[in-house]
Amino acid sequence: MTAIVNRFSIDAKTCILFLVGPLLIGAISVVSWVTVGGGVLRPPQRIELVLPLGTAERIKAGEAVPSIPAKSVFVQGDVLAIVNQDVVNHELGPFWIPANTTLNVPLDKAQSYSYLCTIHPSGSVGLEVRPRDSLLMTLIPTVVMGVPMGIALVIIARVLSRLDVG
């Protein structure tokens, strides 16, 4: 009976190997989630889009304004503050921005918008509002894949330790 207990006893090396699996998968999940998946852990922010003086003249000449991108990405809950420093009124989809004013647009719904506008030479601007993610989305793959990986590492270590005995 003690031979069976000794054969299946858990030592420190086995425990460490078992924990390495979930930790490794967790690290990979977090890194890939943040870099590739667009996962966003930051709280909602107020983001300014400045329409500098002379924007209307540049657009009329077919020139882009460097501070105004054709597409912008936001997080659900952000507030887009459109600061019109130009002497001309501008439009961005349903929003009218009078000269020398600021318009605050709450971005509460996750979706993509394509607005006709007077602030970009193409005549349109895209806004993508992404949902805020939670760490729960990372914990699920960590548990689902990490525990089996930890078990696999323990099995591999046990097999390799038996092969080294000579």
TORPAFI-984231 format. One line per 4 residues: their letters; for each residue x negated, y negated, z negated of N, C-alpha, C. Coordinates in steps of 0.02 Angstrom, whole numbers, plus 50000, padded with zeros to 5 digits. Example, Ala and Ser with C-alpha at 12.3 -4.5 7.8 and 13.67 -1.06 7.14 Angstrom:
2
AS> 49340,50284,49610,49385,50225,49610,49340,50165,49610; 49358,50112,49646,49316,50053,49643,49355,49998,49606 $
end
This chain:
166
MTAI> 49959,50060,50000,50000,50000,50000,49957,49937,50000; 49903,49936,49960,49859,49878,49960,49824,49869,50027; 49812,49923,50063,49782,49917,50129,49827,49879,50176; 49892,49891,50171,49941,49856,50213,49943,49782,50193 $
VNRF> 49946,49769,50128,49947,49700,50104,49884,49663,50124; 49826,49694,50117,49763,49662,50136,49760,49650,50212; 49788,49696,50249,49786,49689,50322,49826,49628,50345; 49882,49614,50310,49925,49560,50330,49919,49499,50284 $
SIDA> 49868,49496,50244,49860,49439,50199,49841,49377,50240; 49862,49320,50215,49850,49257,50250,49793,49221,50215; 49740,49208,50252,49683,49172,50225,49685,49100,50248; 49638,49060,50225,49637,48989,50242,49628,48978,50317 $
KTCI> 49587,49018,50349,49575,49011,50420,49639,49021,50460; 49678,49071,50440,49742,49085,50473,49790,49027,50465; 49794,49000,50405,49839,48943,50392,49819,48882,50434; 49755,48869,50438,49731,48812,50477,49748,48822,50551 $
LFLV> 49735,48882,50577,49752,48896,50647,49826,48889,50660; 49867,48911,50612,49939,48907,50620,49962,48834,50622; 49929,48790,50584,49947,48719,50583,49920,48681,50642; 49866,48705,50672,49835,48671,50729,49884,48669,50788 $
GPLL> 49922,48722,50799,49969,48725,50855,50018,48668,50854; 50058,48661,50801,50106,48605,50799,50072,48537,50802; 50014,48530,50769,49980,48465,50771,49957,48448,50842; 49930,48497,50877,49906,48487,50945,49965,48469,50992 $
IGAI> 50018,48508,50989,50076,48494,51030,50107,48427,51011; 50108,48411,50947,50134,48347,50925,50094,48289,50953; 50028,48294,50951,49986,48241,50979,49997,48234,51054; 49999,48290,51089,50011,48287,51162,50080,48257,51176 $
SVVS> 50130,48277,51137,50198,48250,51148,50200,48175,51138; 50170,48151,51084,50172,48079,51070,50136,48040,51124; 50076,48062,51143,50038,48026,51194,50074,48026,51260; 50100,48083,51282,50135,48085,51346,50201,48047,51343 $
WVTV> 50234,48050,51287,50297,48016,51279,50288,47940,51285; 50236,47914,51255,50224,47842,51257,50197,47820,51324; 50149,47858,51353,50117,47835,51415,50156,47851,51478; 50185,47910,51482,50217,47931,51544,50292,47919,51543 $
GGGV> 50323,47939,51489,50396,47938,51487,50425,47870,51473; 50385,47819,51462,50412,47753,51448,50441,47748,51379; 50423,47794,51338,50448,47792,51269,50426,47727,51236; 50473,47696,51203,50459,47632,51173,50476,47634,51100 $
LRPP> 50427,47623,51058,50438,47622,50986,50445,47552,50959; 50433,47502,51000,50434,47434,50975,50505,47411,50962; 50513,47366,50915,50580,47338,50902,50599,47290,50959; 50663,47274,50965,50684,47226,51016,50648,47159,51007 $
QRIE> 50634,47126,51063,50597,47063,51062,50633,47010,51103; 50613,46949,51093,50635,46893,51135,50580,46883,51186; 50597,46891,51250,50547,46886,51303,50565,46827,51348; 50516,46783,51357,50529,46723,51397,50510,46733,51470 $
LVLP> 50554,46710,51514,50540,46707,51586,50542,46632,51602; 50483,46604,51616,50477,46532,51627,50481,46517,51701; 50527,46472,51719,50532,46446,51787,50497,46378,51787; 50434,46377,51808,50395,46315,51803,50420,46260,51850 $
LGTA> 50399,46200,51836,50414,46143,51878,50390,46157,51949; 50432,46146,51999,50414,46159,52068,50434,46228,52094; 50469,46266,52053,50490,46334,52074,50534,46331,52136; 50583,46287,52138,50628,46282,52196,50590,46264,52259 $
ERIK> 50541,46219,52254,50501,46200,52313,50461,46259,52339; 50430,46296,52294,50390,46355,52315,50434,46408,52347; 50492,46421,52319,50538,46471,52347,50561,46449,52416; 50577,46385,52423,50599,46358,52488,50544,46366,52540 $
AGEA> 50481,46361,52519,50424,46369,52565,50407,46443,52575; 50443,46488,52542,50431,46560,52550,50374,46586,52507; 50352,46546,52459,50297,46566,52415,50324,46595,52350; 50290,46645,52325,50309,46674,52261,50281,46632,52204 $
VPSI> 50316,46634,52148,50293,46602,52087,50261,46658,52046; 50196,46652,52031,50161,46708,51997,50193,46730,51931; 50224,46685,51895,50252,46703,51830,50321,46736,51836; 50347,46744,51897,50413,46774,51907,50406,46838,51947 $
PAKS> 50408,46896,51914,50401,46960,51950,50466,46979,51986; 50459,47022,52037,50518,47046,52073,50558,47096,52031; 50524,47129,51985,50558,47177,51941,50526,47174,51871; 50569,47177,51821,50546,47175,51752,50579,47232,51713 $
VFVQ> 50542,47258,51664,50567,47313,51623,50574,47288,51551; 50632,47303,51522,50647,47283,51453,50670,47343,51413; 50679,47332,51349,50704,47383,51304,50772,47361,51279; 50817,47409,51272,50883,47394,51247,50879,47355,51182 $
GDVL> 50914,47298,51180,50912,47255,51121,50869,47194,51130; 50827,47193,51183,50786,47134,51198,50832,47076,51216; 50805,47016,51209,50839,46955,51231,50794,46922,51283; 50820,46913,51343,50783,46879,51396,50799,46805,51392 $
AIVN> 50748,46766,51377,50756,46693,51374,50730,46664,51439; 50775,46638,51480,50755,46608,51544,50747,46533,51532; 50685,46510,51536,50668,46441,51522,50658,46405,51589; 50705,46362,51606,50702,46326,51670,50668,46259,51660 $
QDVV> 50604,46255,51678,50567,46192,51672,50569,46152,51738; 50605,46179,51786,50610,46147,51852,50662,46090,51848; 50661,46046,51899,50709,45991,51903,50771,46012,51941; 50773,46075,51963,50829,46102,52002,50863,46156,51961 $
NHEL> 50930,46161,51968,50967,46215,51936,50952,46280,51973; 50951,46336,51936,50937,46401,51967,50992,46451,51948; 50996,46504,51990,51043,46559,51978,51004,46624,51972; 51029,46666,51928,51003,46735,51922,51065,46778,51912 $
GPFW> 51089,46806,51968,51151,46845,51966,51208,46802,51940; 51242,46824,51887,51299,46786,51861,51278,46727,51816; 51213,46719,51806,51190,46668,51759,51169,46604,51796; 51194,46549,51771,51177,46483,51796,51132,46450,51745 $
IPAN> 51072,46430,51769,51023,46401,51723,51010,46328,51745; 51042,46281,51711,51032,46210,51729,50959,46189,51718; 50938,46137,51753,50870,46111,51747,50855,46092,51675; 50794,46106,51655,50769,46089,51588,50811,46118,51531 $
TTLN> 50834,46179,51540,50872,46213,51487,50845,46285,51479; 50867,46317,51426,50849,46387,51413,50913,46426,51405; 50916,46483,51439,50973,46528,51435,50950,46593,51403; 50983,46614,51350,50967,46677,51317,51016,46731,51340 $
VPLD> 50988,46785,51368,51029,46840,51393,51015,46903,51351; 51063,46925,51311,51052,46986,51272,51056,47047,51318; 51008,47092,51312,51005,47152,51354,51024,47212,51310; 51089,47220,51301,51113,47270,51254,51129,47338,51286 $
KAQS> 51136,47339,51352,51156,47401,51386,51098,47427,51428; 51081,47490,51419,51026,47521,51457,51051,47537,51528; 51025,47501,51576,51040,47514,51647,50995,47470,51690; 50999,47481,51755,50959,47441,51802,51005,47389,51835 $
YSYL> 50980,47329,51840,51017,47275,51871,50978,47249,51931; 51014,47230,51983,50983,47197,52041,51024,47134,52053; 50993,47077,52040,51029,47014,52044,51006,46972,52104; 51053,46943,52139,51036,46891,52188,51016,46830,52148 $
CTIH> 50966,46794,52174,50940,46738,52134,50909,46684,52178; 50893,46629,52144,50857,46574,52177,50787,46566,52149; 50763,46617,52112,50698,46610,52079,50643,46653,52110; 50660,46692,52162,50611,46735,52194,50619,46729,52270 $
PSGS> 50564,46728,52308,50569,46720,52381,50609,46776,52416; 50613,46834,52386,50652,46889,52416,50727,46877,52408; 50745,46833,52363,50816,46819,52352,50848,46865,52302; 50809,46910,52273,50837,46955,52222,50783,46973,52171 $
VGLE> 50807,46990,52112,50763,47010,52057,50794,47072,52024; 50751,47119,52006,50775,47179,51971,50757,47178,51898; 50805,47198,51857,50794,47203,51785,50811,47275,51764; 50764,47309,51733,50777,47377,51708,50776,47374,51632 $
VRPR> 50831,47395,51603,50837,47397,51530,50836,47470,51509; 50783,47490,51475,50774,47560,51454,50801,47569,51383; 50826,47629,51369,50849,47641,51300,50790,47646,51253; 50801,47625,51191,50749,47633,51140,50747,47706,51120 $
DSLL> 50688,47733,51117,50679,47803,51099,50666,47809,51024; 50672,47869,51000,50657,47882,50930,50604,47937,50925; 50573,47941,50868,50523,47993,50857,50554,48063,50858; 50620,48067,50849,50653,48132,50851,50642,48165,50918 $
MTLI> 50638,48125,50972,50626,48153,51038,50557,48184,51044; 50512,48166,51000,50445,48195,50999,50443,48255,50951; 50481,48251,50898,50480,48305,50849,50508,48370,50877; 50558,48365,50920,50589,48426,50947,50538,48468,50986 $
PTVV> 50502,48439,51036,50452,48482,51070,50396,48504,51024; 50380,48464,50974,50328,48483,50927,50347,48548,50891; 50408,48551,50867,50430,48611,50831,50441,48669,50879; 50476,48655,50935,50493,48709,50982,50431,48740,51013 $
MGVP> 50381,48700,51029,50321,48727,51061,50262,48735,51013; 50260,48695,50961,50203,48697,50916,50199,48758,50872; 50256,48780,50846,50256,48839,50803,50235,48902,50842; 50265,48915,50902,50240,48972,50940,50167,48967,50959 $
MGIA> 50143,48905,50973,50073,48897,50989,50030,48913,50929; 50052,48893,50870,50015,48910,50809,50012,48985,50798; 50067,49019,50810,50068,49092,50804,50020,49123,50855; 50022,49098,50916,49977,49124,50969,49904,49114,50950 $
LVII> 49888,49055,50921,49819,49043,50900,49797,49091,50845; 49842,49106,50799,49826,49153,50746,49813,49222,50775; 49856,49244,50822,49848,49310,50853,49782,49313,50891; 49767,49261,50930,49704,49259,50968,49644,49262,50921 $
ARVL> 49647,49224,50866,49591,49224,50818,49583,49292,50787; 49638,49325,50770,49634,49392,50741,49603,49442,50790; 49625,49439,50853,49598,49485,50904,49523,49472,50915; 49505,49408,50921,49434,49391,50931,49392,49410,50871 $
SRLD> 49418,49404,50811,49379,49423,50753,49366,49498,50750; 49412,49536,50775,49403,49609,50777,49353,49628,50832; 49350,49589,50886,49303,49604,50940,49231,49588,50920; 49222,49539,50876,49155,49519,50854,49124,49570,50807 $
VG> 49164,49611,50775,49137,49660,50727,49097,49711,50766; 49036,49720,50749,48997,49766,50789,48949,49802,50750 $
end
